[in-house]
Amino acid sequence: MSNLRGTLDSISLLDVAQLLNANRKTGMLQVSCGRASGVLYFSSGNVIHAETLSAQGELAAFEILEWASGQFEFLTTQVQTPVSIRRTVPDLLMDSVRLQDSRRRLNTIFPDLTAVPWPTLPAPQLFQGLKLFAEDRKIIPLFDGYRDFQDVMSVSGHHDVAVRQAASVLRDAGRLEVLDPNVSVRVVPLKAGLFRKARHLELPKSLETSWTAMGPYQRGIQHLRVLWPKGPAVERVTFQLGLPDFELAVPRELMEAWGLTEGSLVNVRPAP
C-alpha cells in the first residue's frame, strides 16, 4: 500500500527519512533519480537495508540520500531483507550530510574518477610522519599507478569520499601524482602473417614513448587494459613503428569476441 509519494524538488529525502522515523513506519522507500534508482528499507522507523544498482547497505543508503531530484514513493509492507545497517536514522543522516560536504570539497581536488593515483615514494617512507586512519592504510596500498579511483573503490569496497580522502592526505604531503594515462584509440584488424599469430595487441611506438614518461610505466609496458563495451580486458601488447597514431591493432578473433568492428573507439591504458 502506497501512502506517501512525491518529488524531491518539493521535499528532501532527509526530511522524508526523518518523517518515517518519527512515525515508526515499516516498508520500502523507492526512489528514482534520472536513470538511477534505489530502495531504503524501513523497520519500525529505522533504516535496516538499502540497495541501488551499484551498491548495497550503507554505501547504497548514502548514494540514495544524496539525490536531490527525482521521485519517491513509500510502500507500507512487511520487510523481509537482510539487516545491513545497524545505526540510528539521525546518525545515518548526519553521516550522509558530512559525506556530501566532503564530496563537494574533494570534487574540486580530484574531479575525474578515471584518473590514476600514483604515490611517488615507496612504503614505508610513504607513510612516515602522516596521520592516517586504519581505512587510509587499507586504501593507499591499492594506489599502484594502474588502478583508477573507480577501480580502487571497487576493490576496497569503500565509497569515493574515503578513497579520495586517502589520496588527499598523500597529495597534501607532496607524495602523490594523479595521472591521466587513458587514451581513446581506433580499432583496426591486426594484419595476419606467418609471425603474427600470437594473441597480442599492437599500438604505435609514439604511445609507448608518451606512457613511459610517466613514473609507474618507466620500466616498460607489456600489458594493456582495454575498456570495451562489456567491460575491461587485459591483453599483451607490443609497440610498433609505422603504426598510425591512435590506432589499436586487434586480432580478428578478439574483435569478434569483444563485439568490435573496424573503426570502433575504445579507451586503453597500461596494465600490470
Secondary structure, DSSP 8 states (H G I E B T S, - for coil): -EEEEEETTTS-HHHHHHHHHHTT--EEEEEEETTEEEEEEEETTEEEEEEESS-BTHHHHHHHHT--SSEEEEEE----------S-HHHHHHHHHHHHHHHHHHHHH---TTSEEEESS-TTGGGTT----HHHHHHGGG--SSS-HHHHHHHH---HHHHHHHHHHHHHTT-EEEE---EEEEEEE----TT--SS-EEEEHHHHHHHTTSGGGTT---EEEEEETTEEEEEEEEEETT--TTEEEE-HHHHHHHT--TT-EEEEEEE-
